[in-house]
Amino acid sequence: MIELLGLPVIKFEDYSTDFTWDNILHFPVATINYIRNRLGVDMTILCGTEVQAKQIILSSARTLKYQLNKYQTFNNQQVLEFAMSRMIEMIYQVLEIQCEIMSAGINTGSVLNLYKINKADVIIPAIEDAINTTGFKFKGIRGIHDIPESIYHKGY
């Protein structure tokens, strides 16, 4: 998988109906449209306004990134960001986790109900369940232990 280092950054704008790439988080964020197409639910109606819907989706993406990184070494966190910026199938796996989180929130009556944190472990059960439901696992990429500074966070 060392060839990952040579892959170009995805042209995120080509997928703008499905996700936006957050340049601060270095992480994909599902669009209202993507969630509507996958779940049949309009987050704008559910949340009251488009701004509120986007804020809820971004907040869940931020929390998801935290949960995905929680068990990773710092180097693996960098490799995950880097790989995601180059592997569209990985992004779509993450978007599906975001949909699972939204679905769980809809089923419980509020996305806020999902944030019942077990303070002893700092685990958010609904988000852990969403990750497990989709089968997303990242344990690094064989042969890549760190991302060279010359290409880390460049273009993504």
Buried (B, 14 or more C-beta within 10 A) or exposed (E): EEEBBEEEEBEBEEBEEBBBBBEEBBBBBBBBBBBBEBBEBEBBEBBEEEEEBBEBBBBBBBBBBEBBBEEBEEEBBBBBBBBBBBBBEBBBBBBBBBBBBBBBBBEEEEBEEBBEEEEEEEBBBBBBBBBEBBEBEBEBBEEBEEBEEEEBEEEB
